[in-house]
Amino acid sequence: MKRRIIVTLLVLFLLFTVAACGGASPGPAPPADAVQTIGQGATTFRFEVTDPAEAVTAWDVSTDETTVGAALLAVGLISGDESEWGLMVTTVNGITADWDANQAFWAFYIDGDFAMAGADATDIEPGVTYAFVYTAG
């Protein structure tokens, strides 16, 4: 248990370090005609994924959920493990980031800025673009 807490704290430290140093940032926005539509609901937001090859895929996600994480889980675009700090996203758009294998993780961005909260703690706001960027150490 102590080891897991230490590893989690180290990962969080590294995430904040990457954010403070500029780190990886979302790639260029895809053309509007390349955006896919997914889900059903009254609220729609833009979601982008930058994969390990730095290719960007985008969706307009429609949902009745209130948080980005719940909406993306509901349409199957993300998965991960619940922890005492919330959802630790490990897989996005079918691509798994494995910290233990190559220090890879999914960095979460809100309108191009590194998020200070997880997707499951981020309320959906109109006109905002949310993104996950594959980041490897």
C-alpha positions in Angstrom: 0.0 0.0 0.0 2.8 2.4 0.9 4.5 1.6 -2.4 1.4 2.4 -4.4 0.9 5.7 -2.6 4.6 6.6 -3.3 4.3 5.7 -6.9 1.1 7.6 -7.3 2.6 10.7 -5.7 5.6 10.4 -8.0 3.4 10.3 -11.0 1.5 13.3 -9.8 4.8 15.1 -9.2 5.9 14.3 -12.7 2.6 15.4 -14.2 2.9 18.8 -12.5 6.6 19.1 -13.5 5.7 18.5 -17.1 3.0 21.1 -16.9 5.3 23.6 -15.3 8.0 23.1 -17.9 5.6 23.3 -20.8 5.8 19.6 -21.5 3.7 18.1 -24.3 0.8 20.1 -25.6 -2.1 19.2 -27.7 -1.3 19.1 -31.4 -2.9 21.2 -34.1 -6.7 21.1 -34.3 -8.0 18.8 -36.9 -10.1 20.2 -39.8 -13.8 20.6 -39.0 -14.7 18.0 -41.6 -12.5 15.4 -39.8 -14.4 15.7 -36.6 -16.6 12.6 -35.7 -19.9 12.8 -33.8 -20.5 10.4 -30.9 -23.1 9.9 -28.2 -26.5 11.3 -27.4 -27.6 14.1 -25.1 -28.4 17.8 -24.7 -24.8 18.9 -24.2 -22.0 18.7 -26.8 -18.3 19.3 -26.4 -15.2 18.8 -28.5 -12.8 16.1 -27.4 -9.4 15.5 -29.0 -6.8 12.8 -28.7 -3.2 13.1 -29.6 -1.8 9.6 -30.1 1.9 8.4 -29.8 2.5 9.3 -33.4 1.2 12.8 -32.6 -1.9 12.3 -34.9 -4.9 14.1 -33.6 -8.4 12.6 -33.7 -11.4 14.7 -32.7 -15.0 14.1 -31.7 -18.0 16.2 -30.9 -19.4 14.3 -27.9 -23.1 14.6 -27.1 -24.1 13.7 -23.5 -26.4 14.2 -20.6 -23.5 13.6 -18.2 -22.2 16.5 -16.2 -18.4 15.7 -16.2 -16.0 15.1 -19.0 -14.9 11.8 -17.5 -18.4 10.4 -17.1 -19.2 11.4 -20.7 -16.1 9.9 -22.2 -16.6 6.7 -20.1 -20.2 6.4 -21.3 -19.2 6.6 -25.0 -16.2 4.2 -24.5 -13.5 6.7 -25.4 -11.6 6.3 -22.1 -11.1 3.7 -19.4 -8.9 3.4 -16.3 -8.7 2.5 -12.7 -10.5 4.1 -9.8 -8.2 5.3 -7.1 -8.6 7.4 -3.9 -7.8 10.4 -6.1 -10.4 9.6 -8.8 -10.2 8.0 -12.2 -6.6 7.3 -13.4 -7.1 7.2 -17.2 -4.9 4.4 -18.7 -6.6 3.9 -22.1 -7.9 6.5 -24.5 -9.4 5.7 -27.9 -8.1 2.1 -27.6 -4.5 3.2 -26.8 -3.0 2.2 -23.5 -0.3 4.3 -21.8 1.8 2.1 -19.4 3.8 4.0 -16.9 5.6 0.8 -15.7 6.7 -0.1 -19.3 7.9 3.3 -20.6 6.8 6.0 -18.2 3.8 6.8 -20.5 0.7 8.5 -19.4 -2.3 10.4 -20.7 -2.0 14.1 -20.0 -5.4 15.9 -19.7 -5.8 19.4 -21.2 -8.6 22.0 -21.1 -8.5 24.5 -24.0 -4.8 23.7 -24.6 -3.8 24.2 -20.9 -2.7 21.3 -18.7 -5.6 20.5 -16.4 -5.2 20.8 -12.7 -8.0 18.3 -12.1 -8.8 14.9 -13.6 -11.5 14.4 -16.3 -13.8 12.8 -13.8 -13.7 16.0 -11.7 -14.0 18.4 -14.6 -17.5 19.8 -15.3 -18.4 20.1 -19.0 -18.4 23.8 -20.1 -19.9 25.0 -23.4 -17.3 25.9 -26.1 -14.4 24.3 -24.3 -12.2 21.7 -26.0 -10.9 18.8 -23.8 -8.0 16.7 -24.9 -5.9 13.7 -23.8 -2.3 13.7 -25.1 -0.2 10.5 -25.0 3.0 11.5 -23.2 6.1 9.2 -22.7 9.1 9.8 -20.5 
